[in-house]
Amino acid sequence: MALVSAQQKKPARPAAPSGRGRGTAPAATLSPAAKAKLKNPTALKDVAPAEFRAAFDTSAGPFVVLVHRSWSPKGADRFYNLVKYGFFDNCRFFRVLPNFMVQFGINGDPTIQAPWRNANLQDDPVTQSNRRGTITFATAGPNTRTTQLFINFKDNAGLDRQGFAPFGEVVSGMEAVDKINAEYKEQPDQDVIQRQGNAYLTKQFPRLDYVKKAAIQKPPAGRGIK
């Protein structure tokens, strides 16, 4: 079994639907400069802090991810850059399997997503288990991590031996993650999302939940980023 990412067709894992939708997302508000930066993956090479928090405002509610770079350095760096430069804004949660995981990370603008399809990361060793609330990159095989992520709804230790390396964990708002609409299960076609973006998802799956905005959270006053 593999949690496949954007370049593959469909992951193989059973699921049952549950939930409700919250309407369509607003148009992306990225500036032309931000879009241009996102279209050049090789330019996004910032090294992540040892620990940092990413705040997600979603249609299902807010949640915060605490990233530990020591868990998965390459994965943490990629996630840091994607959040910092606005990649996840308006991304849909397009694959939601209750009692397993929720997957997202295909940009709704095909012109932004296209350059990332082959921006593969080398694998990090698995140092942490895929327990409930951890966040991990999806893959299409060894050394194929790009932009797609999943959050574990439950302890999925079976994924550890398959090479899925968590890089962070949801530390607040897991109740919002649990509420993400699961009615469509894994019906959205990843290849079509790649080609048509949110236009396809809005038309065919209008009640998908989505990321309104993701941002690196500033540390409290007096506490620097590690």
For each residue, the residues with C-beta under 8 A, 3 or more apart:
1: 11 12 13 162
2: 8 11 12 139 140 141 162
3: 11 13 101 103 136 138 139 150 159 164
4: 7 8 9 10 11 138 139 140 190
5: 8 105 137 138 139 140 144 145 146 147 148
6: 105 106 113 116 117 146 147 148 190 193 194
7: 4 117 118 140 144 146
8: 2 4 5 11 140 190
9: 4 189 190 191
10: 4 186 189 190
11: 1 2 3 4 8 95 103 138 186
12: 1 2
13: 1 3 97 100 186
14: 97
15: 96 97 98 99 100 182 185 186
16: 97 98 99 182 185
17: 98 182 183 184 185
18: 98 182 183
19: 96 98 179 180 181 182 183
20: 181 183 207
21: 181 183 206 207 208 209
22: 59 60 181 207 209
23: 59 206 207
24: 202 206
25: 59 90 92 108 198 202 210 212
26: 29 90 212
27: 90
28: 89 90 108 109
29: 26 89
30: 34 35 38 86 89
31: 34 35
32: 35 36
33: 36 37
34: 30 31 37 38 85 86
35: 30 31 32 38 39 109 111 112
36: 32 33 39 40
37: 33 34 40 43 44 85
38: 30 34 35 44 85 86 87 107 112
39: 35 36 111 112 115
40: 36 37 43 44 115
41: 44 115 116 119
42: 45 119
43: 37 40
44: 37 38 40 41 81 82 85
45: 42 77 81
46: 77 80 81 84
47: 77 80
48: 52 67 69 73 76 77 79 80
49: 52 69 80 225 226
50: 68 69 70 225 226
51: 66 67 68 69 225 226
52: 48 49 66 67 80 216 217 225 226
53: 64 65 66 67 171 216 217 219
54: 64 65 67 79 80 83 168 214 215 216 217
55: 62 63 64 214 215 216 217
56: 62 63 64 65 88 173 211 213 214
57: 62 211 212 213 214
58: 61 62 63 93 176 180 209 210 211 212
59: 22 23 25 209 210 212
60: 22 93 176 177 179 180 181 209
61: 58 173 175 176 179
62: 55 56 57 58 172 173 176
63: 55 56 58 170 172 173 174 176 177
64: 53 54 55 56 170 171 172 173 217
65: 53 54 56 135 168 169 170 171
66: 51 52 53 168 169 170 171
67: 48 51 52 53 54 71 76 79 80 167 168
68: 50 51 71 76 167 168 169
69: 48 49 50 51 72 73 76 77 167
70: 50 73 127
71: 67 68 75 76 124 127 128 165 166 167 168
72: 69 75 76 124 127 128 165 166 167
73: 48 69 70 76 77 124
74: 77 78 121 122 123 124 145
75: 71 72 78 79 121 124 136 137 145 165 167
76: 48 67 68 69 71 72 73 79 80 167 168
77: 45 46 47 48 69 73 74 80 81
78: 74 75 81 82 121 137 145 147
79: 48 54 67 75 76 82 83 135 137 149 167 168
80: 46 47 48 49 52 54 67 76 77 83 84 216
81: 44 45 46 77 78 84 85 87
82: 44 78 79 85 87 88 105 147
83: 54 79 80 86 87 88 214 215 216
84: 46 80 81 216
85: 34 37 38 44 81 82
86: 30 34 38 83 89 214
87: 38 81 82 83 91 107 112 147
88: 56 82 83 91 104 105 107 211 214
89: 28 29 30 86 211 212 213 214
90: 25 26 27 28 108 198 210 211 212
91: 87 88 104 105 106 107 108 210 211
92: 25 104 106 108 188 193 198 201 205 208 209 210 211
93: 58 60 96 102 103 104 180 181 208 209 210 211
94: 103 104 106 184 188 190 193 201 205 208
95: 11 102 103 104 150 185 186 188
96: 15 19 93 102 103 180 181 182 184 185 186
97: 13 14 15 16 100 101 102 153 182 185 186
98: 15 16 17 18 19 153 182
99: 15 16 153 154
100: 13 15 97 152 153 154 156
101: 3 97 150 151 152 153 156
102: 93 95 96 97 150 151 153 177 180 182
103: 3 11 93 94 95 96 138 148 149 150
104: 88 91 92 93 94 95 148 149 150 211
105: 5 6 82 88 91 138 147 148 149
106: 6 91 92 94 113 147 148 190 193 194 197
107: 38 87 88 91 110 112 113 116 147 197
108: 25 28 90 91 92 113 197 198 201
109: 28 35 112 113 197 198
110: 107 113 114 194 195 196 197
111: 35 39 114
112: 35 38 39 87 107 109 115 116
113: 6 106 107 108 109 110 116 117 147 194 197
114: 110 111 117 194
115: 39 40 41 112 119
116: 6 41 107 112 113 119 146 147
117: 6 7 113 114 146 194
118: 7 146
119: 41 42 115 116 146 147
120: 143 144 145 146
121: 74 75 78 137 143 145 146
122: 74 143
123: 74 142 143 145 163 165
124: 71 72 73 74 75 127 165 167
125: 165
126: 160 161 163 164 165 166
127: 70 71 72 124 165
128: 71 72 131 134 165 166
129: 134 155 157 160 166
130: 134 136 152 155 156 157 159 160 164 166
131: 128 134 152 155 156 157 166
132: 152 153 154 155 174
133: 151 152 169 170 171 174 177
134: 128 129 130 131 151 152 166 168 169 170
135: 65 79 149 150 151 152 166 167 168 169 170
136: 3 75 130 149 150 151 152 159 164 165 166 167
137: 5 75 78 79 121 145 146 148 149 164 165 167
138: 3 4 5 11 103 105 145 148 149 150
139: 2 3 4 5 142 144 145 163 164
140: 2 4 5 7 8 144
141: 2 144
142: 123 139 163
143: 120 121 122 123
144: 5 7 120 139 140 141
145: 5 74 75 78 120 121 123 137 138 139
146: 5 6 7 116 117 118 119 120 121 137
147: 5 6 78 82 87 105 106 107 113 116 119
148: 5 6 103 104 105 106 137 138
149: 79 103 104 105 135 136 137 138
150: 3 95 101 102 103 104 135 136 138
151: 101 102 133 134 135 136 170 177
152: 100 101 130 131 132 133 134 135 136 155 156 159 166
153: 97 98 99 100 101 102 132 177 178
154: 99 100 132
155: 129 130 131 132 152
156: 100 101 130 131 152 159
157: 129 130 131 160
158: 161 162
159: 3 130 136 152 156 162 164
160: 126 129 130 157 164
161: 126 158
162: 1 2 158 159
163: 123 126 139 142
164: 3 126 130 136 137 139 159 160
165: 71 72 75 123 124 125 126 127 128 136 137
166: 71 72 126 128 129 130 131 134 135 136 152 169
167: 67 68 69 71 72 75 76 79 124 135 136 137
168: 54 65 66 67 68 71 76 79 134 135
169: 65 66 68 133 134 135 166
170: 63 64 65 66 133 134 135 151 173 174 177
171: 53 64 65 66 133
172: 62 63 64
173: 56 61 62 63 64 170 176 177
174: 63 132 133 170 177 178
175: 61 178 179
176: 58 60 61 62 63 173 179 180
177: 60 63 102 133 151 153 170 173 174 180
178: 153 174 175
179: 19 60 61 175 176
180: 19 58 60 93 96 102 176 177 209
181: 19 20 21 22 60 93 96 184 207 208 209
182: 15 16 17 18 19 96 97 98 102 185
183: 17 18 19 20 21 207
184: 17 94 96 181 187 188 205 207 208
185: 15 16 17 95 96 97 182
186: 10 11 13 15 95 96 97
187: 184 205
188: 92 94 95 184 192 193 200 201 204 205 208
189: 9 10 192 193
190: 4 6 8 9 10 94 106 193 194
191: 9 194 195
192: 188 189 195 196 200
193: 6 92 94 106 188 189 190 196 197 200 201
194: 6 106 110 113 114 117 190 191 197
195: 110 191 192 200
196: 110 192 193 199 200
197: 106 107 108 109 110 113 193 194 200 201
198: 25 90 92 108 109 201 202
199: 196 202 203
200: 188 192 193 195 196 197 203 204
201: 92 94 108 188 193 197 198 204 205 208
202: 24 25 198 199 205 206
203: 199 200 206
204: 188 200 201
205: 92 94 184 187 188 201 202 208
206: 21 23 24 202 203
207: 20 21 22 23 181 183 184
208: 21 92 93 94 181 184 188 201 205
209: 21 22 58 59 60 92 93 180 181
210: 25 58 59 90 91 92 93
211: 56 57 58 88 89 90 91 92 93 104 214
212: 25 26 57 58 59 89 90
213: 56 57 89
214: 54 55 56 57 83 86 88 89 211
215: 54 55 83
216: 52 53 54 55 80 83 84
217: 52 53 54 55 64
218:
219: 53 223 224 225
220: 223
221:
222:
223: 219 220
224: 219
225: 49 50 51 52 219
226: 49 50 51 52
